[in-house]
């Protein structure tokens, strides 16, 4: 079985929600992730805090938010699946779609050291 990274991007305007909207949205996420966990295929994941830093060679650092983009990276989940198709099936129903956000699926490579 392979591991897949599900990367969530949302539009910046969706980040300004009321406390009630945030709580309701968090409940949707808990239910969706719980449905994957019930299958034994949830490996881990976390929401990401706003902000951050982008580093480049030579020591260049840019503070976030990155105003040039309308989408923000706001979290990830690692899941187990036999194929991209199965990972995509697990991704269906993700709350990110309710706000017009996107979900990227990437197969994770193993690093033998």
TALINNOR-V687338 format. One record per pair of residues at least 24 apart in sequence whose ideal C-beta (glycine too) atoms are under 10 Angstrom apart, sorted by the first residue. I is the first residue (numbers start at 1). GAP is how many residues later the second one is. D is the distance in Angstrom with one decimal. If there is no record, write none. Layout:
<<I GAP D> <I GAP D>>
//
This chain:
<<1 40 8.0> <1 78 10.0> <1 79 4.8> <1 80 6.9> <1 81 5.9> <1 82 9.7> <1 85 9.2> <2 77 9.6> <2 78 7.1> <2 79 6.3> <2 80 7.0> <2 81 7.7> <2 82 9.1> <2 84 9.2> <2 85 8.3> <2 105 5.8> <2 106 7.2> <2 107 9.4> <2 108 8.9> <3 38 9.4> <3 40 6.1> <3 41 9.9> <3 75 5.7> <3 76 7.1> <3 77 5.8> <3 78 8.0> <3 84 9.3> <3 103 9.8> <3 104 7.7> <3 105 4.4> <3 106 9.2> <3 107 8.4> <4 37 9.4> <4 39 9.1> <4 73 8.7> <4 74 7.2> <4 75 5.4> <4 76 7.6> <4 77 5.5> <4 79 9.2> <4 80 7.5> <4 82 8.6> <4 83 4.1> <4 84 9.1> <4 86 8.1> <4 87 8.8> <4 101 5.7> <4 102 6.6> <4 103 5.6> <4 104 6.5> <5 38 9.4> <5 40 9.0> <5 71 6.0> <5 72 7.7> <5 73 5.7> <5 74 8.3> <5 82 9.2> <5 99 8.0> <5 100 7.5> <5 101 4.6> <5 102 7.9> <5 103 5.6> <6 30 9.3> <6 39 7.6> <6 69 8.9> <6 70 6.3> <6 71 4.5> <6 72 7.6> <6 73 6.4> <6 81 7.3> <6 82 9.6> <6 84 7.8> <6 85 5.8> <6 88 7.5> <6 90 9.1> <6 97 5.7> <6 98 7.3> <6 99 5.8> <6 100 8.1> <7 41 10.0> <7 66 6.8> <7 67 9.4> <7 68 8.0> <7 69 5.2> <7 70 8.6> <7 89 9.8> <7 95 8.6> <7 96 7.0> <7 97 4.3> <7 98 8.0> <7 99 6.8> <8 37 9.1> <8 39 8.3> <8 40 8.6> <8 63 9.8> <8 64 9.5> <8 65 7.4> <8 66 5.5> <8 67 4.6> <8 68 6.6> <8 69 7.9> <8 83 9.8> <8 86 7.5> <8 87 9.0> <8 88 4.8> <8 89 9.9> <8 93 6.3> <8 94 7.6> <8 95 5.8> <8 96 8.1> <9 60 9.0> <9 61 9.6> <9 62 4.3> <9 63 6.6> <9 64 5.7> <9 65 6.8> <9 66 9.1> <9 87 7.7> <9 92 5.7> <9 93 4.9> <9 94 7.8> <9 95 7.2> <10 60 9.9> <10 61 6.7> <10 62 6.1> <10 63 8.7> <10 64 5.1> <10 65 8.7> <10 85 9.8> <10 86 6.2> <10 89 5.8> <10 90 7.7> <10 91 3.8> <10 92 8.1> <11 58 9.7> <11 59 5.8> <11 60 5.9> <11 61 7.7> <11 63 10.0> <11 88 7.1> <11 89 5.9> <11 90 6.6> <11 91 9.3> <12 38 9.1> <12 53 6.9> <12 54 9.6> <12 55 9.0> <12 57 8.1> <12 58 6.2> <12 59 7.3> <12 60 5.5> <12 62 9.7> <13 57 8.5> <13 86 9.1> <13 87 9.3> <14 57 9.8> <14 58 8.9> <14 60 8.8> <14 82 9.4> <14 84 9.4> <14 85 4.5> <14 86 7.3> <14 87 7.0> <15 35 6.5> <15 50 9.1> <15 57 6.8> <15 59 7.4> <15 84 9.6> <17 82 9.2> <24 71 9.9> <25 70 6.4> <25 71 9.9> <25 73 8.1> <25 74 7.9> <26 69 9.1> <27 68 9.2> <28 65 9.3> <28 66 9.0> <28 67 4.1> <28 68 9.7> <28 70 7.2> <29 46 8.4> <29 48 9.5> <29 65 8.4> <29 66 5.3> <29 67 8.7> <30 65 9.6> <31 62 9.0> <31 64 8.5> <32 45 9.1> <32 58 9.3> <32 59 9.2> <32 60 9.5> <32 61 5.9> <32 62 5.8> <32 63 5.8> <32 64 9.2> <33 44 6.6> <33 46 9.4> <33 61 9.2> <33 62 9.5> <35 55 8.4> <35 58 7.5> <36 41 7.3> <36 43 5.8> <36 44 9.2> <36 45 9.7> <36 54 5.5> <36 55 9.2> <36 57 9.9> <36 58 9.7> <37 42 9.5> <39 40 9.0> <39 41 8.7> <39 42 9.7> <39 51 7.9> <40 40 7.9> <41 37 9.7> <41 38 5.2> <41 39 4.2> <41 40 6.5> <41 41 9.7> <41 45 8.6> <41 46 9.2> <41 49 6.9> <42 35 7.1> <42 36 8.0> <42 37 6.0> <42 38 8.0> <42 48 8.9> <43 34 7.9> <43 35 4.0> <43 36 6.1> <43 37 6.2> <43 65 9.3> <44 32 8.8> <44 33 7.4> <44 34 5.1> <44 35 9.0> <45 30 6.7> <45 31 5.4> <45 32 3.5> <45 33 6.0> <45 34 8.2> <46 29 6.3> <46 30 6.8> <46 31 8.6> <46 32 9.9> <47 27 6.3> <47 28 4.2> <47 29 8.7> <48 24 8.5> <48 25 6.2> <48 26 5.5> <48 27 5.3> <48 28 7.5> <49 25 8.9> <49 26 9.9> <50 24 8.0> <71 29 9.6> <71 30 7.4> <71 31 7.1> <72 29 9.2> <73 31 9.5> <74 27 7.8> <75 26 9.9> <76 27 9.8> <76 28 9.3> <76 30 9.7> <77 26 9.2> <78 30 7.2> <79 26 9.2> <79 29 9.9> <81 24 9.1> <81 26 8.9> <83 24 9.1>>
//
